[in-house]
Amino acid sequence: MNLVRTRNLIHKGINRDAPMESLIHVLESAIELISIPDNDFLWSSWSNEHEAKQDIIDLISIIKNGALPERVKIAVLFAPTGPLQEVSLCSGWSEAFLNVADKYDEVEALLWRDC
């Protein structure tokens, strides 16, 4: 599987001048990762890839419509023992998850300055 958005995010980083766009980039990278064949969703809150994708697509849709979702709705995805980390640990891409989660932390600090 070609993880173009994820590799770009990890190697080039976020656009600090466009944090909403960067948040979308981070979420699209998460979609790439959960779309890797044979991912194991057993320990996550999602039952399968489709459900995980839909949750993230819904968040992207809110952002593309000009609104910022509640911080907790996105932060929980990237939290330790959150659903993305659980899938990453069970599926063999925990290092990629940590790199993407670091980028999320950067975006979070720009968008929700009180965190």
C-alpha positions in Angstrom: 0.0 0.0 0.0 1.3 3.5 -0.9 0.9 5.8 2.1 1.6 9.1 0.1 -0.3 11.5 2.5 1.2 9.9 5.6 4.8 9.9 4.3 4.4 13.5 3.2 3.1 14.5 6.6 5.9 12.7 8.5 8.7 14.0 6.3 7.5 17.5 5.5 5.4 18.3 8.5 2.4 20.4 8.9 1.7 23.8 7.4 1.7 26.1 10.5 0.1 28.9 8.5 -2.9 26.7 7.6 -3.8 24.6 10.7 -7.3 23.6 9.6 -5.8 22.3 6.3 -3.1 20.5 8.3 -5.7 18.9 10.6 -7.4 17.5 7.5 -4.0 16.2 6.3 -3.4 14.5 9.6 -6.9 12.9 9.5 -6.4 11.8 5.9 -3.2 10.2 7.0 -5.1 8.3 9.7 -7.5 7.1 7.0 -4.5 5.8 4.9 -3.2 3.9 7.9 -6.5 2.3 8.9 -6.9 1.3 5.3 -3.8 -1.0 5.3 -5.0 -4.5 4.4 -5.4 -7.0 7.3 -5.5 -4.3 10.1 -6.8 -5.7 13.4 -9.6 -3.7 15.0 -10.1 -6.1 17.9 -8.9 -3.8 20.7 -10.1 -0.5 19.2 -13.6 1.0 19.7 -14.2 0.4 16.0 -15.5 -2.9 14.7 -13.9 -2.6 11.3 -12.2 -0.4 8.7 -15.4 1.0 7.3 -16.6 2.2 10.7 -13.2 3.8 11.5 -13.1 5.5 8.1 -16.6 6.9 8.5 -15.8 8.4 11.9 -12.8 10.2 10.5 -14.5 11.2 7.2 -17.3 12.8 9.3 -14.7 14.9 11.2 -13.1 15.9 7.9 -16.5 16.9 6.5 -17.1 19.2 9.5 -13.8 20.9 9.0 -14.3 21.3 5.2 -17.6 23.0 6.0 -15.7 25.6 8.0 -16.3 24.4 11.5 -13.9 23.1 14.1 -15.0 19.9 15.8 -14.9 19.6 19.5 -11.2 19.0 20.4 -12.0 15.9 22.4 -13.6 14.2 19.3 -10.3 14.3 17.5 -7.9 14.1 20.5 -9.4 10.8 21.6 -8.4 9.3 18.2 -4.7 10.0 18.8 -4.7 9.5 22.6 -2.6 6.7 24.2 -4.7 3.6 24.1 -7.1 5.5 21.8 -8.6 3.6 18.8 -5.8 4.5 16.3 -3.1 3.4 18.7 -4.9 0.2 19.4 -5.2 -0.6 15.7 -1.5 0.4 15.1 -0.2 -1.9 17.9 -2.3 -4.8 16.7 -1.4 -4.3 13.1 2.3 -3.5 13.1 2.4 0.2 12.3 2.8 1.7 15.8 5.9 3.8 14.7 3.9 5.4 11.9 1.0 6.1 14.3 3.4 7.8 16.8 4.8 10.0 14.0 1.3 11.0 12.8 0.1 11.6 16.4 3.1 13.9 16.9 1.9 16.0 13.9 -1.6 16.0 15.4 -0.2 17.4 18.7 1.4 20.2 16.7 -1.9 21.0 15.0 -3.8 20.7 18.2 -1.6 23.3 19.8 -2.3 25.8 17.0 -6.0 25.3 16.9 -6.8 24.8 20.5 -4.3 27.1 22.1 -5.4 26.2 25.7 -4.1 22.7 25.4 
